[in-house]
Amino acid sequence: QVQLVESGGGLVQPGGSLRLSCAASESIFSIDAMGWYRQAPGKQRELVAAINWGGYTNYADSVKGRFTISRDNTKNTVYLQMNSLKPEDTAVYYCNAALGSEDYWGQGTQVTVSS
């Protein structure tokens, strides 16, 4: 079973930046794909960005050009660099790992964009 621990959330002003980290309990070489999802109050959880074993990435239209997902295989960690943050980016951000037919989730980290 893969355990995921997120960190890096917090309060930031509009236009600011944050970097989220997701540390996996095992080598991410064995994980098919990892991604970041978010869930705002009263809304469904949505995919923000994902990266697969081959390094292919995809992004939600709402974050393209502002967010970047990356992975460091030596640290078993996936990152989400978030720039030009907007109030509508406010949500709990969850890390996800897909391994075969199984999905694993972190506990979530709060991101609040407000002046």
C-alpha positions as MATLAB code, in Angstrom:
seq = 'QVQLVESGGGLVQPGGSLRLSCAASESIFSIDAMGWYRQAPGKQRELVAAINWGGYTNYADSVKGRFTISRDNTKNTVYLQMNSLKPEDTAVYYCNAALGSEDYWGQGTQVTVSS';
ca = [
       0.000    0.000    0.000;
       1.342    3.393   -1.003;
       1.263    6.154    1.580;
       1.300    9.754    0.421;
       2.111   12.795    2.528;
       1.423   16.271    1.180;
       2.966   19.502    2.389;
       3.395   23.098    1.286;
      -0.116   24.498    1.511;
      -0.976   27.764    3.193;
      -2.332   31.264    2.795;
      -1.077   33.368   -0.096;
      -2.140   36.633   -1.694;
      -3.516   36.729   -5.234;
      -0.661   36.642   -7.719;
       1.567   34.766   -5.304;
       3.167   31.338   -5.532;
       3.233   28.104   -3.577;
       4.912   24.750   -4.103;
       3.172   21.606   -2.944;
       5.098   18.410   -2.285;
       3.856   14.827   -2.176;
       6.202   12.255   -0.700;
       5.457    8.602   -1.464;
       6.325    5.710    0.839;
       7.811    3.675   -1.977;
       9.646    4.186   -5.221;
       7.535    6.163   -7.655;
       9.107    4.171  -10.473;
       6.510    1.515   -9.669;
       3.616    3.976   -9.801;
       1.822    4.335  -13.122;
       0.844    7.952  -12.656;
       0.674   10.592   -9.961;
      -1.494   13.641   -9.853;
      -2.861   16.529   -7.912;
      -6.574   17.025   -7.394;
      -8.415   19.740   -5.566;
     -11.776   20.162   -3.928;
     -13.344   23.493   -3.083;
     -16.254   23.796   -0.631;
     -19.484   22.638   -2.244;
     -17.720   21.421   -5.382;
     -16.594   18.058   -6.720;
     -13.003   16.977   -6.596;
     -11.269   17.812   -9.863;
      -7.999   16.907  -11.529;
      -5.472   19.729  -11.509;
      -2.397   18.082  -13.025;
      -0.946   14.630  -13.574;
       2.345   13.063  -14.619;
       2.857    9.493  -15.737;
       5.770    7.096  -15.566;
       7.136    8.389  -18.877;
       6.994   11.999  -17.780;
       3.945   12.912  -19.839;
       1.934   15.667  -18.158;
      -1.571   17.021  -18.475;
      -3.298   19.958  -16.847;
      -6.743   21.314  -16.229;
      -7.469   24.200  -18.583;
      -7.914   26.526  -15.625;
      -4.279   26.097  -14.497;
      -2.406   25.759  -17.797;
       0.478   28.187  -17.979;
       0.380   28.818  -14.226;
       0.957   25.423  -12.586;
       3.731   22.918  -13.238;
       3.845   19.316  -12.065;
       7.194   17.561  -11.749;
       8.699   14.507  -10.126;
      11.972   13.674   -8.411;
      12.419    9.920   -8.609;
      15.420    9.991   -6.258;
      13.226   11.462   -3.499;
      10.002    9.611   -4.398;
       8.347   13.009   -4.494;
       6.015   14.823   -6.844;
       5.703   18.599   -6.818;
       3.124   21.116   -7.919;
       4.518   24.587   -8.520;
       1.657   27.064   -8.479;
       2.244   30.590   -9.780;
      -0.064   33.545  -10.390;
      -2.514   32.139   -7.879;
      -6.118   33.315   -7.975;
      -8.849   33.271   -5.322;
     -10.606   30.553   -7.316;
      -7.607   28.279   -6.726;
      -8.619   28.084   -3.073;
      -9.261   24.433   -2.199;
      -7.940   21.389   -0.418;
      -5.304   19.840   -2.668;
      -4.886   16.067   -2.685;
      -2.076   13.943   -4.041;
      -3.056   10.791   -5.918;
      -1.092    7.734   -7.004;
      -2.409    5.203   -9.510;
      -0.889    1.717   -9.214;
      -2.521   -0.899  -11.346;
      -6.214   -0.862  -10.477;
      -5.625    0.856   -7.148;
      -5.847    4.541   -6.306;
      -4.130    6.015   -3.269;
      -4.747    9.420   -1.725;
      -2.958   11.731    0.642;
      -4.671   13.514    3.503;
      -4.878   16.820    1.654;
      -3.356   20.240    2.190;
      -5.291   23.511    2.312;
      -4.452   26.273   -0.150;
      -6.119   29.628    0.462;
      -5.665   32.538   -1.932;
      -6.907   35.739   -0.374;
      -5.876   39.312    0.246;
];
